[in-house]
Structure formats: structure tokens, C-alpha cells
Amino acid sequence: MLNPLIDEIFELILTKQVWQVHTLAAQLSHQGAIATLDQSPERDLFKRNFLIMNALYQLQAQLKPQNLIISTLHIELIEQEAKHLLATSNNLRDYYLDWDNYDTSEQQVEELLNSFWHRIKATPKKHVLTDKEYNELILNWNLPEDFTLKVLQKRWRQLALQNHPDKLSGCAEKFKKIKLQYEQLKTAAR
């Protein structure tokens, strides 16, 4: 089945060097190319992402596959072949090209989301901050020297909202980094 979003997405990736799935989704919604797909917010999000990823993989097959880099946080159309940058999983591509997966049940979506959040929460072994690292973090986070847990939590929420991968200005790597820093600073809060 040919995905109706292919042309819309192709035109978008021609206008900007690097996209992310959530920024494509926001732009497609803004243009009216994609509407609400399910009453359940989780299934609606899943279906939007499925349609976008399906369109990207179909588009990749129509182009030279090495010219369209596809990952949730990095979608880029490049002029030269980039065999060293292409790290597309065949399993992921096969999943999104199988239309039977589009109508996933609410329970399956919940399991996928739980699996995703479990991977996000799996942080590396905690690093104990040196005095220098601690002082640098306090400065970077704009915290007073004698910050309380309440002040830290408020600052964490501000930074998390700014850097969350679902936001246009968000970055998954930066989000993980500030989450780790937050965990480290919590041990020092009064």
C-alpha cells in the first residue's frame, strides 16, 4: 500500500537538512496532512509515528537507500551515499513496512511504551561527583549553593521541558544527560 504521506514528507525533508520524527509529525499536523487517528492518545501517537516511519522507509526504497538516513532523532536526505552513516535495522524497517502493525491493540501499544520507558530509565552506573563537578553543575543549572530538593525539582522540570525529545528544541542525548545530572544532584540536596 502506498502511504499518502510520502510526497508531503519528501517535500519537507527537501526544505530542512535534519528532521526528527516528532518534528515531522508536528509539521504534518500543522499543515493539516495528518489528523487525529485514534481516540486513545497512546494509539494516536503510535499510529502517527507508524505512518511517518512507513512513509520514510517507502521513500528510502524509492531513492537510493544510502541517501536517506532514518532514525527517530535524525532523518536526513543527503546527496552522496553514506554507507558508513546508514545504520537502519532491517527488523525496524520490516516492522514499519508491514501494514498489519498499524492497527496495534492498546495493550500492545502499552507494552511498547513500557519497553521504551524501561530503556530510557536504564541509566549507566552512577558516577559520584567530585567537588569541582558538583560546583560546575550548580553553576550550569543556575542553582544556589544551598539549594533544597524543592528548588532542584523545579529546575529539573524546567530543563526537562526544554530538552525533552518530543519538543521541537529537544534533544534525546541532552535530556538523558540532564536526567543523570538531576539524579546526581538529588543526593546533595538539602
N, C-alpha and C positions, 0 to 999 in steps of 0.2 A: 504494500500500500504506500502510495506517495504521500508524504507528510505536507500539508498545506503551509507549514511554517518555513519550508526550505528557502523559498525566494526571499521572504521577509528577513530571515537570519542572514542569508548571503549578503543582502544589501546593507545590513547593519555591520557585519564584520568587514565590509569594504570601507566603512566610514571611520573606524577606530582601530588602532593597532591591536590592543589586547582587551578581551572581554572575559567576564566570568558568567557562569550560568545564572546567578541571581541578578546580575546587571542586565543580561539579555532578557530575562523574564520581566524585569521592571520596565524596560524599554518597550517590549512587545505589548505589555499591558497598557502602557501609556499611549501607544499608537492604536490601541483597540484591536490588535491582531490576535489577542488571546483573552478570553473572558473567564469567568468562574466556571470551573469544570466539575465541581462536586460540592455538595453541601457540607461535607466534613472538611474542615480546614486542612487536616493532615493529608487526606486523599487528594484534595485540590492541589496542594503543594506538590505531592508526588506526581500527579498527572501532568502538571505544568513542566516539571523537571523532565519527566519521561518524554513529552513531546519535543522539548528543546533538544535533549540528548539524541533522540531518534532522528530529528532533522539534521543535527550536526553530523552524525555518522552516515546518514544517507548522502549528505553533501560531500563528506570526505570521500566516499566511494565514487562520486561523480567527478571529483577533482583528482589530481594526483594525491594519493593518501599522505605522502610525506609533506604536502604543502598546507595541510590543515591540522594544527596541533589542538587536541581536545583533552581537556581536563576540567574539572569543575571550577577551578580557580585560575585557569589560563587557557583561553581559546584564542588562537591567533592564526590568521591566514598569512603565509609567508611566500615570497617569490621563489626562493631557492629551496630545493629539497633539504630537509633537515632530519636525516635518518637518526642522528645522534640525539635529537630532541624528542622524537616520536616515541612515547612510552605508553601507547594505548594498549590496554589489556584486551585480548580477544574475548575473554569472558564478559567484560563490561560492554564491549561493542555488541556482542551476540545478544546479551540481555536486552539492551535498548532497541535492537532491531527486531526483536520478537514482539509483535503486537499483542500476543496473549498476556504479556506482562503489564500492559497498560491498565487493564481492569483488575488491578490487585485489590484484594479484600482489605478492609480496615484493620483486621488482625495482622495481616502480612505487612501492611504499612507500619503499624505499631512496632512489629518485630524489627523491621529495617531501621526505624528511627532509634529504637533502643540499642541496636547494634552500633549505629553511628555514634550515639552519645557515649556509649561504653568506650569506643575507640578514642573519642575526643578526651574523655576524662582520664584515660590511661596516660599518666604523666611519668616522665622518667624519674629515677631515684632522686629524691630531694637533695639539693645542694645547700649546705649550711653557709650562710652569708658571712663573709669577713666584715670587719668594721668598715673598711673602705667601700665594699659593695653595698652594704646597708646604707651608708651615708649617701652614696650616689643614687640609690633607689629612692630615698626620701626626697632628694632634690628633683629627680626626674618625675616623680609622682606629685610634686608640689605639696608635700605633707609637712606639717610642723614637726619639730624634733620629738615632742611629747604627744604624738597622735594617739587617739583612742581607737578602739575597734570600730566604733560607730563612724568616725571620720574616715577610717580606712575603707569601710564598706561603701560609704557614699562615693568616695573617689574611685573605687573599683567599678561601681555601677556606671559612673560617667565614662571611664576608659573603655569598659566593655561595650557600651552602647556605640561609642565612636568607632571601635575597631572590629565589631562583630562581622564575620564573613558575609552575613546576609545584608549588610548595609552597603550602599554604593561606595563609600570610602573605606570599607572594611578590608581586613587582611587576615587570613587564617593564621599565618605564621605569627604575626604581631599579637593576635588575640591569644594564641597559646602561650606566647612569651609573657604577656601581662598577667595571664591566669597563674602561671608559675610564680611570677613575682608577687602576686597577691597572696598566694599560699605561703611564701617565704616571709612576707611582711606580717601576716596574721600571727605568727609565732612571737613577734616582737611587740605587738600592740598591747596597750595597757587597758 
